[in-house]
């Protein structure tokens, strides 16, 4: 049994998160993750979350109906695949 405390206040570094099991990572995302975006990559639906000061991508295999893997990172450059999904048209319409 894992002794991880899933209390409302989480103080976890990315290094600690990376070494958790997939099940524990999933629980942490459910309790402490802030959903930011969704994108597709092949057979995967990729869900982006923010946890503490880092980001987490959960790759959900839609063919197998299960979580394939979970990846964490702290570099904002790795958010690039999500930038194309941001619709700025309303902002530009309001300026005109």
C-alpha positions as CSV (number, residue, x, y, z in Angstrom):
1,X,0.0,0.0,0.0
2,X,1.3,3.4,-0.9
3,X,1.6,5.9,2.0
4,X,1.2,8.9,-0.3
5,X,-0.9,11.6,1.4
6,X,-3.5,13.0,-1.0
7,X,-4.5,16.0,1.2
8,X,-5.7,19.2,-0.3
9,X,-2.3,20.9,-0.1
10,X,0.3,19.1,-2.2
11,X,4.0,20.0,-2.0
12,X,5.7,17.9,-4.6
13,X,8.6,18.4,-6.8
14,X,8.6,17.1,-10.4
15,X,11.3,14.7,-9.5
16,X,9.1,13.1,-6.9
17,X,6.2,12.9,-9.3
18,X,8.2,11.2,-11.9
19,X,9.0,8.3,-9.6
20,X,5.4,7.5,-8.6
21,X,3.5,4.6,-10.1
22,X,1.0,5.3,-12.9
23,X,-1.8,4.7,-10.5
24,X,-0.5,7.2,-8.0
25,X,0.2,9.8,-10.7
26,X,-3.4,9.3,-11.9
27,X,-4.7,9.9,-8.3
28,X,-2.5,13.0,-7.9
29,X,-3.9,14.4,-11.2
30,X,-7.5,13.8,-10.1
31,X,-6.9,15.4,-6.7
32,X,-4.4,18.2,-7.5
33,X,-4.1,18.6,-11.3
34,X,-5.6,21.6,-13.0
35,X,-6.8,20.6,-16.5
36,X,-5.5,23.0,-19.1
37,X,-5.9,21.5,-22.6
38,X,-6.5,18.4,-24.8
39,X,-4.9,17.4,-28.1
40,X,-4.7,14.4,-30.2
41,X,-1.5,12.4,-31.1
42,X,-2.1,9.3,-33.2
43,X,-4.3,6.9,-31.2
44,X,-3.9,9.0,-28.1
45,X,-5.9,11.7,-26.5
46,X,-3.4,13.8,-24.7
47,X,-4.6,15.7,-21.6
48,X,-2.5,18.6,-20.2
49,X,-2.5,19.4,-16.5
50,X,-0.6,21.7,-14.2
51,X,0.5,20.3,-10.9
52,X,2.4,22.6,-8.5
53,X,5.1,24.2,-10.7
54,X,5.2,21.7,-13.5
55,X,3.1,20.2,-16.3
56,X,1.8,16.7,-16.8
57,X,0.6,15.1,-20.0
58,X,-1.6,12.0,-19.7
59,X,-1.7,9.9,-22.9
60,X,-5.0,8.1,-23.0
61,X,-5.1,5.3,-25.6
62,X,-8.5,5.6,-27.1
63,X,-8.1,2.2,-28.9
64,X,-7.4,0.3,-25.7
65,X,-9.5,2.6,-23.5
66,X,-6.7,3.0,-20.9
67,X,-4.0,5.4,-19.9
68,X,-0.9,4.6,-21.9
69,X,1.6,6.7,-20.0
70,X,2.0,9.9,-18.1
71,X,4.8,12.4,-18.8
72,X,5.9,15.4,-16.7
73,X,7.9,18.4,-17.6
74,X,8.7,21.9,-16.5
75,X,9.9,23.6,-19.7
76,X,7.3,26.0,-21.2
77,X,8.8,25.2,-24.7
78,X,7.1,21.8,-24.4
79,X,3.7,23.5,-24.4
80,X,4.2,24.3,-28.1
81,X,1.8,21.5,-29.4
82,X,-1.0,23.2,-27.5
83,X,-0.5,26.7,-28.9
84,X,-2.2,26.0,-32.2
85,X,-5.4,25.1,-30.4
86,X,-5.7,28.6,-28.9
87,X,-8.3,30.6,-30.7
88,X,-7.4,34.3,-30.7
89,X,-9.9,35.4,-33.3
90,X,-12.3,36.9,-30.7
91,X,-9.5,39.1,-29.3
92,X,-8.6,40.4,-32.7
93,X,-12.3,41.0,-33.6
94,X,-12.8,43.1,-30.5
95,X,-9.9,45.3,-31.5
96,X,-11.4,46.2,-34.9
